[in-house]
Amino acid sequence: MGLGEQETSGVLGALSNATRRWVVDELDARDRQSLFELHTRLIEKYGLAQSRQGFSRHLATLEEAGIIEVEWSGSTKLHSLNRAPIQALLVGWLRKFEESSE
């Protein structure tokens, strides 16, 4: 099932930023990462030059769009990828751009 117009805009908006796409890629490779782990991995892999406070705003945007989910382990907030909103784009609005077999 596809997303509604507002949800589609939210997911596409969240994915419009390279840093947030890098977060999705990292969580696709390994779920349940803390802000510190994700931030460190993006610095090492992509040369991210951003404070943890600025980076945490990216995580909040992804969480608001439903792309990441969080759980608490003691005092640590762990982030995991929720693939459903991205997959919903594939069966929704993006589907019309799929090449036909004709």
N, CA, C and O atoms as a GROMACS GRO file, in nm:
protein
  408
    1MET      N    1   0.084  -0.118   0.000
    1MET     CA    2   0.000   0.000   0.000
    1MET      C    3   0.088   0.124   0.000
    1MET      O    4   0.186   0.130   0.074
    2GLY      N    5   0.055   0.221  -0.081
    2GLY     CA    6   0.132   0.343  -0.091
    2GLY      C    7   0.102   0.439   0.023
    2GLY      O    8   0.014   0.413   0.105
    3LEU      N    9   0.173   0.547   0.027
    3LEU     CA   10   0.155   0.649   0.130
    3LEU      C   11   0.059   0.756   0.080
    3LEU      O   12   0.042   0.772  -0.041
    4GLY      N   13  -0.003   0.828   0.172
    4GLY     CA   14  -0.083   0.944   0.136
    4GLY      C   15   0.008   1.058   0.092
    4GLY      O   16   0.130   1.049   0.104
    5GLU      N   17  -0.051   1.162   0.040
    5GLU     CA   18   0.025   1.276  -0.012
    5GLU      C   19   0.116   1.338   0.094
    5GLU      O   20   0.233   1.364   0.067
    6GLN      N   21   0.064   1.360   0.214
    6GLN     CA   22   0.142   1.422   0.320
    6GLN      C   23   0.257   1.330   0.364
    6GLN      O   24   0.369   1.377   0.386
    7GLU      N   25   0.229   1.200   0.376
    7GLU     CA   26   0.333   1.106   0.417
    7GLU      C   27   0.440   1.094   0.309
    7GLU      O   28   0.559   1.087   0.340
    8THR      N   29   0.398   1.091   0.182
    8THR     CA   30   0.494   1.085   0.071
    8THR      C   31   0.586   1.206   0.075
    8THR      O   32   0.708   1.192   0.061
    9SER      N   33   0.530   1.324   0.095
    9SER     CA   34   0.611   1.446   0.103
    9SER      C   35   0.707   1.440   0.220
    9SER      O   36   0.822   1.484   0.208
   10GLY      N   37   0.662   1.387   0.333
   10GLY     CA   38   0.750   1.376   0.450
   10GLY      C   39   0.866   1.282   0.428
   10GLY      O   40   0.980   1.313   0.465
   11VAL      N   41   0.839   1.168   0.366
   11VAL     CA   42   0.946   1.070   0.340
   11VAL      C   43   1.043   1.124   0.236
   11VAL      O   44   1.164   1.115   0.254
   12LEU      N   45   0.990   1.180   0.128
   12LEU     CA   46   1.078   1.235   0.025
   12LEU      C   47   1.160   1.352   0.079
   12LEU      O   48   1.278   1.366   0.045
   13GLY      N   49   1.099   1.436   0.162
   13GLY     CA   50   1.171   1.548   0.222
   13GLY      C   51   1.284   1.500   0.312
   13GLY      O   52   1.394   1.554   0.310
   14ALA      N   53   1.254   1.397   0.392
   14ALA     CA   54   1.356   1.343   0.481
   14ALA      C   55   1.472   1.283   0.403
   14ALA      O   56   1.588   1.294   0.444
   15LEU      N   57   1.442   1.220   0.291
   15LEU     CA   58   1.546   1.156   0.210
   15LEU      C   59   1.617   1.253   0.115
   15LEU      O   60   1.709   1.214   0.044
   16SER      N   61   1.574   1.378   0.113
   16SER     CA   62   1.633   1.475   0.020
   16SER      C   63   1.773   1.522   0.062
   16SER      O   64   1.843   1.587  -0.016
   17ASN      N   65   1.812   1.489   0.182
   17ASN     CA   66   1.941   1.533   0.235
   17ASN      C   67   2.042   1.417   0.235
   17ASN      O   68   2.009   1.307   0.278
   18ALA      N   69   2.162   1.443   0.187
   18ALA     CA   70   2.264   1.338   0.176
   18ALA      C   71   2.299   1.277   0.312
   18ALA      O   72   2.315   1.156   0.323
   19THR      N   73   2.310   1.360   0.415
   19THR     CA   74   2.344   1.306   0.547
   19THR      C   75   2.238   1.207   0.593
   19THR      O   76   2.270   1.102   0.648
   20ARG      N   77   2.111   1.241   0.572
   20ARG     CA   78   2.004   1.150   0.613
   20ARG      C   79   2.003   1.022   0.530
   20ARG      O   80   1.970   0.915   0.582
   21ARG      N   81   2.038   1.031   0.402
   21ARG     CA   82   2.049   0.909   0.321
   21ARG      C   83   2.165   0.823   0.371
   21ARG      O   84   2.156   0.700   0.369
   22TRP      N   85   2.275   0.886   0.415
   22TRP     CA   86   2.387   0.810   0.471
   22TRP      C   87   2.343   0.737   0.597
   22TRP      O   88   2.383   0.623   0.621
   23VAL      N   89   2.261   0.802   0.680
   23VAL     CA   90   2.208   0.738   0.801
   23VAL      C   91   2.126   0.616   0.762
   23VAL      O   92   2.140   0.509   0.822
   24VAL      N   93   2.040   0.630   0.661
   24VAL     CA   94   1.959   0.517   0.615
   24VAL      C   95   2.050   0.404   0.569
   24VAL      O   96   2.026   0.288   0.602
   25ASP      N   97   2.154   0.436   0.493
   25ASP     CA   98   2.248   0.333   0.446
   25ASP      C   99   2.316   0.263   0.564
   25ASP      O  100   2.330   0.141   0.565
   26GLU      N  101   2.359   0.340   0.663
   26GLU     CA  102   2.426   0.281   0.780
   26GLU      C  103   2.332   0.192   0.860
   26GLU      O  104   2.371   0.084   0.904
   27LEU      N  105   2.208   0.236   0.878
   27LEU     CA  106   2.112   0.154   0.953
   27LEU      C  107   2.065   0.035   0.872
   27LEU      O  108   2.025  -0.067   0.929
   28ASP      N  109   2.070   0.046   0.740
   28ASP     CA  110   2.039  -0.069   0.657
   28ASP      C  111   2.144  -0.178   0.675
   28ASP      O  112   2.114  -0.297   0.671
   29ALA      N  113   2.268  -0.135   0.694
   29ALA     CA  114   2.378  -0.229   0.715
   29ALA      C  115   2.377  -0.287   0.857
   29ALA      O  116   2.410  -0.404   0.877
   30ARG      N  117   2.339  -0.204   0.956
   30ARG     CA  118   2.339  -0.250   1.096
   30ARG      C  119   2.244  -0.165   1.179
   30ARG      O  120   2.269  -0.046   1.200
   31ASP      N  121   2.136  -0.225   1.226
   31ASP     CA  122   2.038  -0.158   1.310
   31ASP      C  123   2.088  -0.142   1.453
   31ASP      O  124   2.194  -0.192   1.490
   32ARG      N  125   2.008  -0.070   1.531
   32ARG     CA  126   2.030  -0.052   1.675
   32ARG      C  127   2.162   0.019   1.705
   32ARG      O  128   2.245  -0.032   1.780
   33GLN      N  129   2.180   0.136   1.644
   33GLN     CA  130   2.300   0.215   1.669
   33GLN      C  131   2.262   0.341   1.745
   33GLN      O  132   2.156   0.400   1.724
   34SER      N  133   2.351   0.381   1.835
   34SER     CA  134   2.332   0.505   1.911
   34SER      C  135   2.369   0.625   1.822
   34SER      O  136   2.429   0.609   1.716
   35LEU      N  137   2.332   0.742   1.869
   35LEU     CA  138   2.371   0.865   1.800
   35LEU      C  139   2.523   0.871   1.788
   35LEU      O  140   2.575   0.904   1.681
   36PHE      N  141   2.594   0.841   1.896
   36PHE     CA  142   2.740   0.845   1.894
   36PHE      C  143   2.797   0.750   1.789
   36PHE      O  144   2.886   0.787   1.713
   37GLU      N  145   2.745   0.626   1.784
   37GLU     CA  146   2.794   0.529   1.685
   37GLU      C  147   2.769   0.577   1.543
   37GLU      O  148   2.860   0.576   1.459
   38LEU      N  149   2.646   0.620   1.515
   38LEU     CA  150   2.613   0.667   1.381
   38LEU      C  151   2.697   0.787   1.341
   38LEU      O  152   2.752   0.791   1.231
   39HIS      N  153   2.708   0.883   1.430
   39HIS     CA  154   2.785   1.004   1.402
   39HIS      C  155   2.930   0.969   1.372
   39HIS      O  156   2.988   1.019   1.276
   40THR      N  157   2.989   0.884   1.455
   40THR     CA  158   3.129   0.843   1.435
   40THR      C  159   3.147   0.770   1.303
   40THR      O  160   3.243   0.796   1.230
   41ARG      N  161   3.056   0.680   1.271
   41ARG     CA  162   3.067   0.603   1.146
   41ARG      C  163   3.056   0.695   1.024
   41ARG      O  164   3.128   0.674   0.926
   42LEU      N  165   2.969   0.795   1.028
   42LEU     CA  166   2.955   0.886   0.915
   42LEU      C  167   3.075   0.979   0.902
   42LEU      O  168   3.113   1.017   0.791
   43ILE      N  169   3.135   1.015   1.014
   43ILE     CA  170   3.259   1.095   1.009
   43ILE      C  171   3.368   1.013   0.941
   43ILE      O  172   3.438   1.062   0.853
   44GLU      N  173   3.383   0.887   0.984
   44GLU     CA  174   3.488   0.802   0.929
   44GLU      C  175   3.464   0.767   0.783
   44GLU      O  176   3.557   0.768   0.702
   45LYS      N  177   3.341   0.736   0.748
   45LYS     CA  178   3.311   0.688   0.613
   45LYS      C  179   3.295   0.799   0.511
   45LYS      O  180   3.339   0.786   0.397
   46TYR      N  181   3.231   0.910   0.550
   46TYR     CA  182   3.198   1.016   0.455
   46TYR      C  183   3.266   1.149   0.485
   46TYR      O  184   3.249   1.245   0.410
   47GLY      N  185   3.340   1.156   0.593
   47GLY     CA  186   3.402   1.283   0.630
   47GLY      C  187   3.303   1.386   0.679
   47GLY      O  188   3.325   1.506   0.664
   48LEU      N  189   3.194   1.342   0.738
   48LEU     CA  190   3.090   1.431   0.788
   48LEU      C  191   3.152   1.534   0.882
   48LEU      O  192   3.221   1.499   0.978
   49ALA      N  193   3.125   1.660   0.855
   49ALA     CA  194   3.177   1.768   0.940
   49ALA      C  195   3.058   1.840   1.001
   49ALA      O  196   3.016   1.946   0.955
   50GLN      N  197   3.005   1.780   1.107
   50GLN     CA  198   2.886   1.836   1.170
   50GLN      C  199   2.887   1.798   1.318
   50GLN      O  200   2.930   1.689   1.356
   51SER      N  201   2.840   1.890   1.402
   51SER     CA  202   2.833   1.861   1.545
   51SER      C  203   2.731   1.751   1.572
   51SER      O  204   2.644   1.724   1.489
   52ARG      N  205   2.743   1.687   1.688
   52ARG     CA  206   2.645   1.584   1.724
   52ARG      C  207   2.507   1.646   1.740
   52ARG      O  208   2.407   1.582   1.710
   53GLN      N  209   2.501   1.771   1.788
   53GLN     CA  210   2.372   1.837   1.803
   53GLN      C  211   2.305   1.858   1.667
   53GLN      O  212   2.185   1.834   1.652
   54GLY      N  213   2.382   1.902   1.570
   54GLY     CA  214   2.329   1.918   1.434
   54GLY      C  215   2.289   1.784   1.374
   54GLY      O  216   2.186   1.772   1.307
   55PHE      N  217   2.371   1.684   1.398
   55PHE     CA  218   2.343   1.550   1.347
   55PHE      C  219   2.216   1.493   1.410
   55PHE      O  220   2.139   1.424   1.343
   56SER      N  221   2.195   1.522   1.537
   56SER     CA  222   2.075   1.470   1.604
   56SER      C  223   1.948   1.526   1.541
   56SER      O  224   1.844   1.461   1.545
   57ARG      N  225   1.954   1.646   1.485
   57ARG     CA  226   1.837   1.702   1.415
   57ARG      C  227   1.804   1.619   1.291
   57ARG      O  228   1.687   1.604   1.256
   58HIS      N  229   1.905   1.566   1.224
   58HIS     CA  230   1.880   1.478   1.110
   58HIS      C  231   1.808   1.350   1.155
   58HIS      O  232   1.715   1.304   1.090
   59LEU      N  233   1.852   1.296   1.268
   59LEU     CA  234   1.786   1.176   1.320
   59LEU      C  235   1.641   1.206   1.356
   59LEU      O  236   1.553   1.123   1.334
   60ALA      N  237   1.616   1.323   1.413
   60ALA     CA  238   1.480   1.362   1.449
   60ALA      C  239   1.392   1.373   1.324
   60ALA      O  240   1.275   1.334   1.327
   61THR      N  241   1.447   1.427   1.216
   61THR     CA  242   1.372   1.438   1.091
   61THR      C  243   1.335   1.301   1.037
   61THR      O  244   1.222   1.278   0.994
   62LEU      N  245   1.431   1.209   1.040
   62LEU     CA  246   1.404   1.072   0.994
   62LEU      C  247   1.303   1.002   1.084
   62LEU      O  248   1.219   0.926   1.035
   63GLU      N  249   1.312   1.026   1.212
   63GLU     CA  250   1.217   0.965   1.305
   63GLU      C  251   1.076   1.021   1.281
   63GLU      O  252   0.978   0.946   1.281
   64GLU      N  253   1.067   1.151   1.262
   64GLU     CA  254   0.938   1.216   1.236
   64GLU      C  255   0.872   1.162   1.109
   64GLU      O  256   0.750   1.150   1.102
   65ALA      N  257   0.953   1.130   1.008
   65ALA     CA  258   0.902   1.076   0.882
   65ALA      C  259   0.871   0.927   0.893
   65ALA      O  260   0.817   0.867   0.800
   66GLY      N  261   0.906   0.865   1.006
   66GLY     CA  262   0.880   0.723   1.026
   66GLY      C  263   0.985   0.632   0.965
   66GLY      O  264   0.966   0.511   0.961
   67ILE      N  265   1.095   0.689   0.919
   67ILE     CA  266   1.199   0.611   0.852
   67ILE      C  267   1.289   0.541   0.953
   67ILE      O  268   1.342   0.433   0.925
   68ILE      N  269   1.306   0.601   1.069
   68ILE     CA  270   1.379   0.532   1.174
   68ILE      C  271   1.290   0.521   1.297
   68ILE      O  272   1.202   0.603   1.321
   69GLU      N  273   1.316   0.417   1.373
   69GLU     CA  274   1.247   0.393   1.499
   69GLU      C  275   1.352   0.394   1.608
   69GLU      O  276   1.468   0.361   1.584
   70VAL      N  277   1.311   0.431   1.728
   70VAL     CA  278   1.406   0.435   1.839
   70VAL      C  279   1.356   0.348   1.954
   70VAL      O  280   1.236   0.327   1.973
   71GLU      N  281   1.452   0.298   2.028
   71GLU     CA  282   1.424   0.225   2.151
   71GLU      C  283   1.532   0.263   2.250
   71GLU      O  284   1.644   0.298   2.213
   72TRP      N  285   1.497   0.255   2.375
   72TRP     CA  286   1.593   0.288   2.480
   72TRP      C  287   1.653   0.162   2.538
   72TRP      O  288   1.582   0.066   2.567
   73SER      N  289   1.782   0.163   2.553
   73SER     CA  290   1.854   0.056   2.622
   73SER      C  291   1.929   0.124   2.736
   73SER      O  292   2.038   0.178   2.718
   74GLY      N  293   1.868   0.122   2.856
   74GLY     CA  294   1.923   0.199   2.967
   74GLY      C  295   1.910   0.347   2.935
   74GLY      O  296   1.799   0.396   2.912
   75SER      N  297   2.021   0.418   2.934
   75SER     CA  298   2.018   0.561   2.903
   75SER      C  299   2.058   0.590   2.759
   75SER      O  300   2.078   0.706   2.722
   76THR      N  301   2.070   0.486   2.677
   76THR     CA  302   2.112   0.502   2.538
   76THR      C  303   1.993   0.484   2.444
   76THR      O  304   1.919   0.386   2.452
   77LYS      N  305   1.977   0.579   2.355
   77LYS     CA  306   1.872   0.575   2.254
   77LYS      C  307   1.928   0.504   2.131
   77LYS      O  308   2.025   0.550   2.071
   78LEU      N  309   1.868   0.392   2.093
   78LEU     CA  310   1.914   0.314   1.978
   78LEU      C  311   1.823   0.337   1.858
   78LEU      O  312   1.700   0.340   1.871
   79HIS      N  313   1.884   0.354   1.741
   79HIS     CA  314   1.811   0.385   1.618
   79HIS      C  315   1.812   0.264   1.526
   79HIS      O  316   1.915   0.199   1.508
   80SER      N  317   1.696   0.235   1.467
   80SER     CA  318   1.684   0.125   1.371
   80SER      C  319   1.605   0.173   1.250
   80SER      O  320   1.522   0.263   1.260
   81LEU      N  321   1.634   0.113   1.137
   81LEU     CA  322   1.567   0.149   1.012
   81LEU      C  323   1.429   0.085   1.005
   81LEU      O  324   1.413  -0.034   1.030
   82ASN      N  325   1.330   0.165   0.970
   82ASN     CA  326   1.196   0.117   0.939
   82ASN      C  327   1.182   0.127   0.787
   82ASN      O  328   1.164   0.236   0.733
   83ARG      N  329   1.190   0.016   0.719
   83ARG     CA  330   1.190   0.014   0.573
   83ARG      C  331   1.052   0.042   0.512
   83ARG      O  332   1.042   0.077   0.394
   84ALA      N  333   0.948   0.028   0.589
   84ALA     CA  334   0.811   0.038   0.537
   84ALA      C  335   0.782   0.169   0.463
   84ALA      O  336   0.727   0.163   0.353
   85PRO      N  337   0.816   0.287   0.516
   85PRO     CA  338   0.787   0.410   0.442
   85PRO      C  339   0.860   0.418   0.308
   85PRO      O  340   0.806   0.469   0.210
   86ILE      N  341   0.983   0.369   0.303
   86ILE     CA  342   1.060   0.372   0.178
   86ILE      C  343   1.001   0.273   0.079
   86ILE      O  344   0.986   0.304  -0.040
   87GLN      N  345   0.967   0.155   0.127
   87GLN     CA  346   0.904   0.054   0.040
   87GLN      C  347   0.769   0.102  -0.010
   87GLN      O  348   0.731   0.072  -0.123
   88ALA      N  349   0.697   0.177   0.073
   88ALA     CA  350   0.566   0.230   0.031
   88ALA      C  351   0.580   0.327  -0.086
   88ALA      O  352   0.489   0.338  -0.168
   89LEU      N  353   0.693   0.398  -0.094
   89LEU     CA  354   0.716   0.486  -0.209
   89LEU      C  355   0.723   0.405  -0.339
   89LEU      O  356   0.678   0.449  -0.444
   90LEU      N  357   0.781   0.284  -0.328
   90LEU     CA  358   0.799   0.200  -0.446
   90LEU      C  359   0.666   0.147  -0.501
   90LEU      O  360   0.654   0.123  -0.621
   91VAL      N  361   0.569   0.128  -0.414
   91VAL     CA  362   0.438   0.080  -0.461
   91VAL      C  363   0.339   0.194  -0.476
   91VAL      O  364   0.226   0.174  -0.518
   92GLY      N  365   0.382   0.312  -0.441
   92GLY     CA  366   0.297   0.430  -0.449
   92GLY      C  367   0.342   0.522  -0.562
   92GLY      O  368   0.344   0.483  -0.679
   93TRP      N  369   0.379   0.643  -0.525
   93TRP     CA  370   0.409   0.748  -0.621
   93TRP      C  371   0.523   0.710  -0.717
   93TRP      O  372   0.514   0.740  -0.836
   94LEU      N  373   0.629   0.647  -0.670
   94LEU     CA  374   0.742   0.613  -0.756
   94LEU      C  375   0.711   0.504  -0.858
   94LEU      O  376   0.780   0.491  -0.959
   95ARG      N  377   0.608   0.427  -0.832
   95ARG     CA  378   0.574   0.316  -0.920
   95ARG      C  379   0.546   0.362  -1.063
   95ARG      O  380   0.576   0.291  -1.159
   96LYS      N  381   0.489   0.480  -1.077
   96LYS     CA  382   0.456   0.527  -1.213
   96LYS      C  383   0.579   0.554  -1.298
   96LYS      O  384   0.568   0.571  -1.420
   97PHE      N  385   0.697   0.557  -1.236
   97PHE     CA  386   0.821   0.579  -1.310
   97PHE      C  387   0.894   0.450  -1.343
   97PHE      O  388   1.001   0.452  -1.403
   98GLU      N  389   0.835   0.339  -1.304
   98GLU     CA  390   0.894   0.208  -1.333
   98GLU      C  391   0.888   0.183  -1.484
   98GLU      O  392   0.787   0.211  -1.550
   99GLU      N  393   0.996   0.131  -1.535
   99GLU     CA  394   0.998   0.099  -1.679
   99GLU      C  395   0.902  -0.015  -1.709
   99GLU      O  396   0.897  -0.114  -1.637
  100SER      N  397   0.827   0.002  -1.815
  100SER     CA  398   0.734  -0.106  -1.852
  100SER      C  399   0.811  -0.210  -1.934
  100SER      O  400   0.916  -0.183  -1.992
  101SER      N  401   0.755  -0.328  -1.937
  101SER     CA  402   0.820  -0.437  -2.010
  101SER      C  403   0.781  -0.439  -2.157
  101SER      O  404   0.813  -0.533  -2.230
  102GLU      N  405   0.713  -0.336  -2.198
  102GLU     CA  406   0.670  -0.329  -2.340
  102GLU      C  407   0.782  -0.300  -2.434
  102GLU      O  408   0.761  -0.291  -2.555
   0.00000   0.00000   0.00000
